[in-house]
Amino acid sequence: MITTNQFKTGVTIQSDGDLWTVIEFQHVKPGKGSAFVRSKLRNMRTGAILNKTWRAGEKVETAHIDKFVMQYLYSNADMHVFMNNENYEQIEIPGDRIDRQLNFIVEGMEVEVISFEKEILGVEVPEKVTLEVTEADPAVKGNTAQSATKDCVVETGYMLQVPLFVEKGDQIIINTSTGEYDTRA
């Protein structure tokens, strides 16, 4: 158990029968009345975002989340297979549970699998990943008034905006939290 005064970004709590991760929080002390904590929470199972206000000092139950490193092996229809490199145990995770992360995962990549009481909640990809460009629009000459960008598709099928100098076959680094181009590898 923790109090709402101990909220930190990334803390996982149990509330209303669900698991939530604290994305943002703000302690507010109005001139009149009692203090409260305004928070933004993400549901660990569905990914839904909830804005919730708590009384300052209110007790909340924490959730013990386990993270372990596994290697992505392959896709089997809508199931995705991951393997523990220590004991070679394999698990399958439904694609709808990790659809956003699949934009940044290639076969052989190591990711952190997140679980709660033996229930697999999803995967966590590294903050930045290096992927190969498979398609890139040609640069339009003279289109440099602003920081000019063009569409490109990487090896996972993810489409993003990149600078004009990026070509097919280039390795680029993508920030996985924003899904945006970071730099060339």
MIVOMAR-173020 format. One record per residue: residue number from 1; residue in three letters; x, y, z of N, C-alpha, C, CB in turn. Coordinates in Angstrom, 2 decimals, decimal comma, padded with zeros to 5 digits. Each point is the difference from the previous one (the first is absolute). Glycine has a CB too. Example, Ala and Ser with C-alpha at 12.3 -4.5 7.8 and 13.67 -1.06 7.14 Angstrom:
<rs>
     k     r      n.xx      n.yy      n.zz     ca.xx     ca.yy     ca.zz      c.xx      c.yy      c.zz     cb.xx     cb.yy     cb.zz
     1   ALA    013,19   -005,69    007,80   -000,89    001,19    000,00    000,90    001,20    000,00   -001,89   -001,17    001,25
     2   SER    001,54    002,22   -001,97    000,82    001,19    000,06   -000,77    001,09    000,73    001,18   -000,63   -002,15
</rs>
This chain:
<rs>
     k     r      n.xx      n.yy      n.zz     ca.xx     ca.yy     ca.zz      c.xx      c.yy      c.zz     cb.xx     cb.yy     cb.zz
     1   MET    000,84   -001,19    000,00   -000,84    001,19    000,00    000,88    001,25    000,00   -001,83   -001,25    001,22
     2   ILE    001,43    002,20   -002,03    000,65    001,30    000,02   -001,09    001,06    000,10    001,99   -000,84   -001,37
     3   THR   -001,59    002,06    001,67   -000,96    001,10    000,00    000,13    000,75   -001,31    000,10    000,20    002,53
     4   THR   -001,10    000,58   -002,86    000,04    000,77   -001,24    001,12    001,04    000,03   -002,47   -000,35   -000,28
     5   ASN    002,95    000,70    001,46    001,13    000,93    000,11    001,30   -000,64   -000,49   -001,14    001,11    001,93
     6   GLN    001,18   -002,45   -002,04    001,20   -000,73   -000,42   -000,05   -000,37   -001,48    000,23   -000,88    002,32
     7   PHE   -001,20    001,40   -003,06   -000,09   -000,28   -001,43    001,27    000,45   -000,71   -002,50    000,24    000,08
     8   LYS    002,95   -001,07   -001,02    001,13    000,31   -000,88   -000,38   -000,50   -001,38    001,73   -000,15    001,88
     9   THR   -001,17    000,75   -002,90   -000,25   -000,47   -001,36    000,51   -001,43   -000,14    000,18    002,36   -000,90
    10   GLY   -001,03   -003,24    000,38    000,38   -001,40   -000,19   -000,45   -000,93    001,10    001,91    000,84   -001,24
    11   VAL   -002,42   -000,32    002,36   -000,49   -000,84    001,09   -001,26   -000,72   -000,46    001,00    001,56    001,75
    12   THR   -001,13   -002,84   -001,42   -001,17   -000,78   -000,39   -000,87   -000,22    001,24    001,28   -001,13   -001,88
    13   ILE   -002,58    001,43    001,74   -000,93   -000,12    001,13   -001,20   -000,84   -000,42    000,74    002,24    000,91
    14   GLN   -001,47   -002,72    000,11   -001,26   -000,69   -000,22   -001,11    000,91    000,49    001,07   -002,31    000,24
    15   SER   -002,04    002,56   -001,11   -001,13    000,85    000,35   -001,20   -000,43   -000,81    001,53    001,93    000,58
    16   ASP   -002,67   -002,00    000,05   -001,25   -000,38   -000,66    000,12   -001,34   -000,72   -000,55    002,42   -000,27
    17   GLY    001,32   -003,35    000,82    000,14   -001,34   -000,56    000,88   -000,08   -001,23   -002,22   -000,44    000,90
    18   ASP    002,96    001,49   -001,21    000,88    000,00   -001,17    001,41    000,43    000,39   -001,96    000,49   -001,48
    19   LEU    002,90   -000,72    000,56    001,39    000,42    000,19    000,22    001,29   -000,77    000,78   -002,40    000,30
    20   TRP   -000,16    003,37    000,35    000,24    001,31   -000,62    001,45    000,41    000,21   -002,40    000,65    000,38
    21   THR    002,97   -000,01   -001,38    001,33    000,58    000,11   -000,16    001,51    000,03    001,09   -001,95   -001,21
    22   VAL   -000,39    002,60    002,14   -000,06    001,46    000,12    000,83    000,60   -001,13   -000,33   -000,12    002,54
    23   ILE   -000,31    000,91   -003,40    000,69    000,67   -001,10    000,42    001,40    000,44   -001,33   -001,32   -001,70
    24   GLU    000,40    002,04    002,31    000,25    001,35    000,50   -000,73    000,15    001,33    000,27    000,95   -002,36
    25   PHE    000,24   -000,06    003,18   -000,69    000,32    001,25    000,35    001,42    000,40    000,03   -002,42    000,72
    26   GLN   -000,92    003,05    000,06    000,23    001,36    000,45   -000,64    000,17    001,37    000,09    000,86   -002,39
    27   HIS    000,70   -000,42    003,35   -000,53    000,30    001,32   -000,54    001,43   -000,02    001,64   -001,60    001,13
    28   VAL   -002,89    001,77   -000,68   -000,64    001,31   -000,04   -000,44    000,38    001,41   -000,78   -000,37   -002,38
    29   LYS    001,17    001,56    002,80   -000,41    000,51    001,31   -000,73    001,32   -000,24    001,96   -001,12    001,22
    30   PRO   -003,28    001,03   -001,33   -000,75    001,25   -000,24    000,04    000,90    001,24   -001,52   -001,21   -001,63
    31   GLY    001,25    002,47    001,43    000,02    000,95    001,12   -001,08   -000,34    001,02    000,88    001,76   -001,52
    32   LYS   -001,96   -002,32    001,07   -001,10   -000,34    000,88   -000,33   -001,47   -000,21   -000,92    002,37   -000,05
    33   GLY    000,77   -003,12    001,09   -000,32   -001,41   -000,14    001,23   -000,87    000,18   -001,87    000,60   -001,52
    34   SER    001,67   -001,90    001,39    001,11   -000,92    000,24    000,77   -000,30   -001,29   -001,29   -001,01    001,90
    35   ALA    002,52    000,56   -001,75    000,86   -000,32   -001,13   -000,50   -001,25   -000,71    001,96    001,06    001,17
    36   PHE   -001,61   -001,17   -002,45   -000,36   -001,20   -000,76    001,09   -000,28   -001,03   -002,47    000,46    000,33
    37   VAL    002,40   -001,66   -000,91    000,97   -000,41   -001,01   -000,76   -000,28   -001,30    001,57   -000,98    001,76
    38   ARG   -001,20    001,68   -002,81   -000,59   -000,21   -001,32    000,94   -000,93   -000,76   -001,15    002,31   -000,02
    39   SER    000,61   -003,41   -000,52    000,86   -000,98   -000,65   -000,54   -000,42   -001,36    000,71   -000,81    002,25
    40   LYS    000,21    000,35   -003,10   -000,35   -000,55   -001,30    000,52   -001,43    000,03    000,09    002,27   -001,24
    41   LEU   -000,99   -003,25    001,06    000,33   -001,41    000,13   -000,24   -000,74   -001,31   -000,57    000,10    002,44
    42   ARG    001,41   -001,13   -002,72   -000,20   -000,86   -001,17   -000,35   -001,40    000,48    001,63    001,37   -001,40
    43   ASN   -002,72   -001,92    000,87   -000,41   -001,36    000,33    001,00   -000,97   -000,61   -002,45    000,69    000,12
    44   MET    003,01   -001,58    000,71    001,03   -000,93   -000,46   -000,58   -001,09   -000,92    001,28    000,43    002,11
    45   ARG   -002,56   -000,71   -002,01   -000,60   -001,04   -000,83   -000,54    000,53   -001,32   -000,58   -001,20    002,09
    46   THR   -000,08    002,36   -002,05   -000,65    000,51   -001,20    000,73    001,16   -000,65   -002,12   -000,75    000,98
    47   GLY    002,98    001,44   -000,23    000,71    001,17   -000,53   -000,80    001,28    000,10    001,16   -001,51   -001,53
    48   ALA   -002,38    001,44    002,09   -000,84    001,19    000,14    000,63    000,99    000,98   -002,05   -001,39   -000,52
    49   ILE    001,81    002,67    000,27    000,51    001,07    000,86   -001,14    000,51    000,88    001,77    000,65   -001,74
    50   LEU   -001,47   -000,42    003,02   -000,99    000,48    000,95    000,59    001,16    000,78   -001,05   -002,28    000,18
    51   ASN    000,29    003,36   -000,08    000,38    001,11    000,87   -000,77   -000,17    001,31    000,47    001,57   -001,97
    52   LYS    000,25   -001,61    003,08   -000,65   -000,24    001,29    000,57    000,94    001,05   -000,39   -002,42   -000,61
    53   THR   -000,50    002,91    001,47    000,40    000,87    001,09   -000,15   -000,76    001,31   -000,70    002,08   -001,29
    54   TRP    001,73   -001,98    002,14    000,05   -000,71    001,27    000,12    001,02    001,14    001,05   -002,03   -001,10
    55   ARG   -001,52    001,68    002,27    000,27    000,81    001,18    001,47   -000,18    000,36   -002,40   -000,22    000,84
    56   ALA    003,04    001,26   -000,38    001,41   -000,09    000,41    000,10   -000,97    001,16    000,47    002,37   -000,77
    57   GLY    000,48   -003,30    000,70    000,21   -000,97    001,06   -000,88   -001,23   -000,09    000,65    001,89    001,39
    58   GLU   -001,51   -001,98   -002,38   -000,87   -001,17   -000,16    000,87   -001,23   -000,30   -001,91    001,45   -000,84
    59   LYS    001,57   -002,58    001,48    000,78   -001,22   -000,19   -000,45   -000,74   -001,26    000,33   -000,17    002,49
    60   VAL    000,68   -000,33   -003,23   -000,24   -000,73   -001,24    000,86   -001,26    000,03   -000,54    002,14   -001,29
    61   GLU   -000,01   -003,24    000,80    000,75   -001,25   -000,03    000,93   -000,04   -001,20   -001,89   -001,17    001,19
    62   THR    003,15    000,83   -000,95    000,96   -000,11   -001,11   -000,12   -001,38   -000,62    001,58    001,62    001,11
    63   ALA   -001,15   -001,72   -002,36   -000,02   -001,28   -000,71    001,44   -000,37   -000,31   -002,30    000,45   -001,00
    64   HIS    002,68   -001,67    001,35    001,36   -000,46   -000,27    000,05   -000,56   -001,42    000,40   -000,52    002,46
    65   ILE    000,27    001,26   -003,32    000,12   -000,37   -001,42    001,35   -000,67   -000,21   -001,52    001,91   -000,72
    66   ASP    001,51   -003,05    000,03    001,25   -000,70   -000,34    000,37    000,33   -001,44   -000,51   -001,87    001,64
    67   LYS    001,81    002,12   -001,86    000,51    000,24   -001,34    001,15   -000,96   -000,23   -000,70    002,45    000,03
    68   PHE    000,66   -003,14   -001,16    001,11   -000,89   -000,32    000,31    000,11   -001,48   -000,64   -001,57    001,85
    69   VAL    001,92    001,44   -002,17    000,48    000,17   -001,38   -000,29   -001,27   -000,80    001,81    001,59    000,78
    70   MET   -002,42   -001,38   -001,95   -000,29   -001,11   -000,91    000,32    000,44   -001,41   -001,79   -000,90    001,53
    71   GLN    002,04   -000,08   -002,38    000,33    000,26   -001,40   -001,23   -000,26   -000,87    002,42   -000,62    000,42
    72   TYR   -002,69    001,57   -001,34   -001,11   -000,18   -000,92    000,41   -000,99   -001,08   -000,84    002,35    000,45
    73   LEU    000,05   -003,43   -000,60    000,34   -001,03   -000,98   -000,74    000,18   -001,32    000,44   -001,54    001,88
    74   TYR   -001,77    001,48   -001,85   -000,76    000,07   -001,24   -001,47    000,26    000,28    001,63   -001,55   -001,09
    75   SER   -002,35    001,80    000,00   -001,43    000,23    000,06   -000,71   -001,24   -000,53    000,30    002,51   -000,28
    76   ASN   -001,34   -002,97    000,98   -000,79   -001,15   -000,41   -001,45    000,45   -000,04    001,66   -001,67    001,01
    77   ALA   -002,15    002,06   -002,18   -001,33    000,59   -000,17   -000,07    001,27    000,85   -001,06   -002,28   -000,46
    78   ASP    000,16    002,34    001,44   -000,11    001,18    000,86    000,77   -000,16    001,31   -002,24    000,45   -001,02
    79   MET    002,95   -001,54    001,19    000,79   -000,22    001,21    001,47    000,27   -000,31   -001,67   -001,73    000,85
    80   HIS    002,38    002,27    000,14    001,41    000,31   -000,15    000,78   -000,77    001,05   -000,52    002,32   -000,93
    81   VAL    001,55   -003,03    000,50    000,74   -000,93    000,86    001,29    000,66    000,50   -000,98   -001,97   -001,26
    82   PHE    001,18    001,89    002,59    001,18    000,51    000,66    000,66   -001,13    000,76   -001,01    002,31    000,19
    83   MET    002,36   -002,26   -000,07    000,73   -001,07    000,68    000,91    000,58    001,08   -000,09   -001,41   -002,08
    84   ASN    000,08    000,75    003,24    000,91    000,33    001,08    001,35   -000,62   -000,34   -001,88    000,11    001,73
    85   ASN    002,94    000,69   -001,81    001,32   -000,50   -000,40    000,68   -000,83    001,08    000,20    001,99   -001,47
    86   GLU   -000,67   -001,93    002,70    000,63   -000,77    001,07   -000,52   -001,43    000,07    000,29    002,12    001,27
    87   ASN   -001,62   -002,29   -001,34   -000,56   -001,35    000,11   -000,71   -000,47   -001,27   -000,26    000,42    002,44
    88   TYR    000,32    000,39   -003,50   -000,57   -000,31   -001,32   -001,51   -000,23    000,03    002,18   -001,00   -000,59
    89   GLU   -002,83    001,49    001,62   -001,47   -000,07    000,08   -000,58    001,00   -001,00    000,08   -000,70    002,46
    90   GLN   -001,12    000,29   -003,18   -000,63    000,88   -000,99   -001,41    000,35    000,44    001,39   -001,02   -001,82
    91   ILE   -001,78    002,27    001,54   -001,37    000,45    000,30   -000,56    000,65   -001,25    000,53    000,35    002,47
    92   GLU   -001,85   -000,34   -002,56   -000,70    000,66   -001,10   -000,79    001,17    000,56   -000,13   -002,16   -001,31
    93   ILE    000,21    003,31    000,62   -000,74    001,18    000,42   -000,88    000,42   -001,17    001,85    000,75    001,60
    94   PRO   -003,15   -000,49   -001,34   -000,89    000,44   -001,09    000,46    001,34   -000,58   -001,92   -001,23    001,09
    95   GLY    001,76    001,38   -002,39    000,43    001,22   -000,68   -000,72    001,25    000,47    000,52   -001,40   -001,92
    96   ASP   -001,80    001,28    002,29   -000,73    001,20    000,43    000,51    000,55    001,33   -001,99   -000,87   -001,20
    97   ARG    002,69    000,07    001,97    000,54    000,45    001,29    001,29    000,80   -000,18   -001,04   -002,00    001,09
    98   ILE    001,75    001,78   -002,22    001,28    000,67   -000,23    000,05    000,68   -001,36    001,09   -001,69    001,48
    99   ASP   -002,25    002,12   -002,00   -000,04    000,53   -001,37    000,91    001,20   -000,22   -002,31   -000,83   -000,13
   100   ARG    002,41    001,76    001,06    000,87    001,17   -000,17    001,47   -000,41    000,02   -001,75    001,44    001,08
   101   GLN    002,12   -002,33   -000,17    001,40   -000,42    000,13    000,47   -000,78   -001,23   -000,28   -000,07    002,48
   102   LEU   -000,62   -000,62   -003,17    000,37   -000,77   -001,18    000,57    000,87   -001,11   -001,77   -001,64    000,59
   103   ASN    001,48    002,95   -000,55    000,57    000,92   -000,98    001,52    000,10    000,12   -002,14    001,28    000,03
   104   PHE    002,70   -001,68    001,12    001,42    000,20    000,27    000,75   -001,30    000,29   -000,58    002,24    000,86
   105   ILE   -000,09   -003,39   -000,98    000,63   -001,29    000,33    000,29   -000,78   -001,27   -001,20   -000,05    002,22
   106   VAL    002,43   -000,44   -002,34    000,38   -000,89   -001,11    000,43   -001,34    000,59    000,72    001,97   -001,46
   107   GLU   -000,73   -003,00    000,64    000,38   -001,34    000,47    001,40    000,02    000,58   -001,50   -001,04   -001,73
   108   GLY    001,67    000,39    002,87    001,29   -000,07    000,67    000,24    001,11    001,01    000,85   -001,08   -002,01
   109   MET   -001,71    002,10    002,05    000,18    001,12    000,93   -000,39   -000,41    001,42   -000,46    001,63   -001,87
   110   GLU    001,21   -001,13    002,85   -000,33   -000,26    001,40   -000,85    001,14    000,55    002,13   -001,31    000,29
   111   VAL   -003,22    000,94    000,40   -000,92    000,95    000,59   -000,31   -000,45    001,43   -001,00    000,58   -002,27
   112   GLU    000,41    000,31    003,06   -000,43   -000,36    001,35   -001,47   -000,38   -000,04    001,72    001,54    001,05
   113   VAL   -002,04   -002,74   -000,60   -001,38   -000,45    000,09   -000,51    000,35    001,39    000,37   -001,89   -001,69
   114   ILE   -001,54    002,51    001,77   -000,56    000,47    001,26   -001,11   -000,95    000,43    000,57    002,41   -000,56
   115   SER   -000,51   -002,86    001,83   -001,05   -000,91    000,48   -000,41    000,39    001,41    000,89   -001,86   -001,44
   116   PHE   -002,11    001,46    001,80   -000,55    000,22    001,33   -000,67   -001,29    000,41   -000,34    002,51   -000,38
   117   GLU    000,86   -003,14    001,44   -000,54   -001,27    000,51   -000,21   -001,00   -001,14   -001,13    001,25    001,89
   118   LYS    002,17   -001,49   -002,68    000,03   -000,96   -001,10   -000,85    000,40   -001,20    000,41   -001,74    001,69
   119   GLU   -001,08    002,91   -001,66   -000,77    000,49   -001,14    000,92    000,92   -000,82   -002,22   -000,15    001,29
   120   ILE    002,40   -000,15   -002,56    000,85    000,81   -000,88   -000,79    001,25   -000,39    001,24   -002,05   -000,88
   121   LEU   -000,68    003,22    001,21   -000,68    001,26   -000,29    000,47    000,63   -001,32   -000,24    000,35    002,45
   122   GLY    001,48   -000,61   -002,83    000,51    000,59   -001,23    001,51   -000,03   -000,04   -002,01    001,44   -000,12
   123   VAL    002,58   -000,64   -000,78    001,45    000,09   -000,10    000,43    001,46    000,04    000,07   -002,14   -001,35
   124   GLU    001,17    002,33    001,76    000,59    001,33    000,04    001,21   -000,02   -000,92   -000,82    000,43    002,40
   125   VAL    000,82    000,43   -003,40    001,12    000,06   -000,94    001,02    001,02    000,48   -001,52   -000,66   -001,90
   126   PRO    002,77    000,57    001,43    001,00    000,99    000,39   -000,46    001,41   -000,40    001,83   -001,74   -000,24
   127   GLU   -001,26    002,76    000,88   -000,40    001,38   -000,28    000,29    000,38   -001,46    000,44    000,58    002,40
   128   LYS    000,66   -001,09   -002,95    000,35    000,27   -001,39    000,38   -001,31   -000,68    000,79    002,33    000,59
   129   VAL   -001,28   -002,51   -001,83    000,30   -001,20   -000,78    000,55    000,40   -001,36   -001,80   -001,30    001,21
   130   THR    002,64    000,44   -001,77    000,56    000,21   -001,33   -000,71   -000,92   -000,98    002,25    000,67    000,97
   131   LEU   -002,85   -000,07   -002,01   -000,72   -000,76   -001,01    000,44    000,43   -001,39   -001,97   -000,26    001,56
   132   GLU    001,82   -000,64   -002,53    000,39    000,29   -001,38   -001,17    000,58   -000,78    001,70   -001,84    000,10
   133   VAL   -001,40    002,84   -000,91   -001,02    000,62   -000,86   -000,23   -000,91   -001,20    000,67    002,35    000,75
   134   THR   -001,93   -002,76   -000,99   -000,32   -000,85   -001,14   -000,63    000,78   -001,14   -000,30   -001,90    001,57
   135   GLU   -000,34    003,02   -001,26   -000,59    000,87   -001,02    000,21    001,44    000,44   -001,73   -001,75   -000,66
   136   ALA    002,09    002,60   -000,30    000,14    001,43    000,30   -000,43    000,79   -001,22    001,89   -000,43    001,63
   137   ASP   -002,76    001,41   -001,44   -000,41    000,86   -001,11    001,21    000,77   -000,50   -002,35    000,21    000,94
   138   PRO    002,36    000,15   -002,21    001,11    000,81   -000,49   -000,08    001,41    000,58    000,08   -001,36   -002,14
   139   ALA    001,08    001,99    002,30    000,02    001,37    000,53   -000,48    000,95   -001,09    001,92   -000,56    001,58
   140   VAL   -002,74    001,53   -001,20   -000,51    000,99   -000,95    000,95    001,19    000,01   -002,41   -000,75    000,34
   141   LYS    003,00    001,02   -001,48    000,99    001,08   -000,10   -000,67    001,34    000,27    001,34   -001,33   -001,67
   142   GLY   -000,69    002,14    002,48   -000,53    001,33    000,32   -000,95    000,00    001,18    000,26    000,57   -002,36
   143   ASN   -000,54   -001,71    002,95   -000,92   -000,10    001,12    000,77    000,11    001,32   -001,56   -001,44   -001,37
   144   THR    002,29    002,55    001,54    000,84    000,12    001,19   -000,26    001,29    000,76    001,70   -001,37   -001,15
   145   ALA   -002,87    001,96    001,00   -000,30    001,25    000,70   -000,02   -000,24    001,51   -001,32    000,81   -001,98
   146   GLN    000,72   -001,88    002,39   -000,01   -000,39    001,41    000,87   -001,23    000,13   -002,33    000,96    000,39
   147   SER    002,33   -001,57    000,79    000,73   -001,27    000,13   -000,80   -001,04   -000,78    000,98    000,61    002,32
   148   ALA   -000,56   -000,85   -003,55   -000,75   -000,83   -000,93    000,08   -001,48    000,39    000,45    001,67   -001,81
   149   THR   -001,58   -002,36    001,69   -000,05   -001,43    000,29   -000,75   -000,72   -001,11    000,07    000,46    002,48
   150   LYS    000,06   -001,78   -002,47   -000,71   -000,84   -000,96   -000,42   -001,28    000,70    001,30    000,96   -001,95
   151   ASP   -002,23   -001,70    001,31   -000,46   -001,27    000,56    001,04   -001,09   -000,25   -002,40    000,69   -000,36
   152   CYS    002,48   -001,61    001,32    000,86   -001,16   -000,18   -000,62   -001,17    000,76    002,08    001,45   -000,28
   153   VAL   -001,78   -002,66   -000,17   -000,48   -001,22    000,66    001,22   -000,80    000,41   -002,17   -000,03   -001,35
   154   VAL    002,16   -000,47    002,61    001,11   -000,81    000,49   -000,35   -001,48   -000,10    000,70    001,85    001,57
   155   GLU    000,25   -002,72   -001,24   -000,14   -001,44   -000,21   -001,17   -000,64    000,74    002,41   -000,03   -000,32
   156   THR   -002,95    000,68    001,35   -001,14   -000,55    000,72   -001,33    000,39   -000,64    001,35    000,06    002,09
   157   GLY   -001,30    000,84   -003,10   -001,22    000,48   -000,64   -000,47    001,32    000,58   -000,62   -002,34   -000,45
   158   TYR    001,33    002,88    001,43   -000,38    001,25    000,65    000,36    001,19   -000,91    000,35   -001,05    002,29
   159   MET   -001,28    001,99   -002,45    000,24    001,17   -000,83    000,25    001,22    000,89   -001,44   -000,96   -001,85
   160   LEU    002,44    001,76    001,49    000,32    001,20    000,77    000,59    001,06   -000,91    000,38   -001,38    002,06
   161   GLN   -000,24    002,59   -001,53    000,60    001,12   -000,71    001,50    000,04    000,30   -002,19    001,30    000,09
   162   VAL    003,00   -001,12   -001,14    001,45    000,07    000,15    000,52    001,18   -000,82    000,17   -002,51    000,38
   163   PRO    001,06    002,97   -000,08    000,59    001,07   -000,82    000,21   -000,46   -001,45    001,13    000,92    002,05
   164   LEU   -000,96    000,04   -002,96    000,11   -000,30   -001,43    001,20   -000,86   -000,37   -001,14    002,13   -000,40
   165   PHE    002,22   -002,09    001,18    001,21   -000,74   -000,37   -000,08   -001,50    000,28    001,25    002,07    000,46
   166   VAL   -002,27   -002,54    000,25   -000,13   -001,43    000,30   -000,45   -000,74   -001,26   -000,55    000,50    002,43
   167   GLU    001,24   -001,59   -002,75   -000,29   -000,77   -001,19   -000,32   -001,45    000,35    001,49    001,51   -001,33
   168   LYS   -002,02   -002,25    000,36   -000,28   -001,43    000,17    001,31   -000,73    000,32   -001,98    000,12   -001,60
   169   GLY    001,95   -001,02    002,59    001,19   -000,75    000,41    000,74    000,63    001,17    000,19   -000,76   -002,33
   170   ASP   -000,49    002,02    002,66    000,66    000,65    001,14   -000,49   -000,60    001,31    000,22    002,12   -001,32
   171   GLN    000,63   -002,11    002,33   -000,37   -000,40    001,36   -000,33    001,29    000,76    001,48   -002,12   -000,04
   172   ILE   -002,67    002,19    000,65   -000,36    001,19    000,76   -000,36   -000,39    001,42   -000,81    001,14   -002,09
   173   ILE    000,97   -000,19    003,00   -000,35   -000,20    001,40   -001,33    000,70    000,26    002,45   -000,16    000,71
   174   ILE   -003,38   -000,59   -000,11   -001,35    000,52    000,27   -000,23    000,03    001,50   -000,86   -000,91   -002,21
   175   ASN    000,31    002,02    002,70   -000,38    000,13    001,40   -001,34   -000,72    000,16    001,24    002,24    000,27
   176   THR   -001,26   -003,32    000,52   -001,20   -000,84    000,10   -001,12    000,64    000,81    001,47   -001,97   -000,21
   177   SER   -001,16    002,91    001,10   -001,06    000,62    000,79   -000,82    000,98   -000,85    001,41   -000,25    002,06
   178   THR   -000,76    000,92   -003,02   -000,72    000,94   -000,86   -000,28   -000,58   -001,38    001,07    001,86    001,24
   179   GLY   -000,31   -002,86   -001,65   -000,15   -000,60   -001,33    000,62    000,86   -001,09   -002,08   -001,09    000,79
   180   GLU    002,97    002,02   -000,41    000,58    000,93   -000,96    001,46   -000,32   -000,31   -001,57    001,73    000,82
   181   TYR    002,02   -001,26   -001,96    001,39   -000,12   -000,43    000,91    000,70    001,01   -000,71   -000,11   -002,43
   182   ASP    001,84   -000,52    002,77    000,95    000,62    000,92    001,27    000,40   -000,75   -000,93   -001,36    001,90
   183   THR    001,57    000,39   -002,54    001,23    000,27   -000,73    000,32   -001,19   -000,91    000,85    001,47    001,88
   184   ARG    000,17   -001,30   -002,71    000,47   -001,12   -000,81    000,96   -000,83    000,82   -000,28    001,31   -002,12
   185   ALA    000,28   -002,63    001,89    000,88   -000,88    000,75    001,38   -000,05   -000,64   -001,97   -001,36    000,73
</rs>
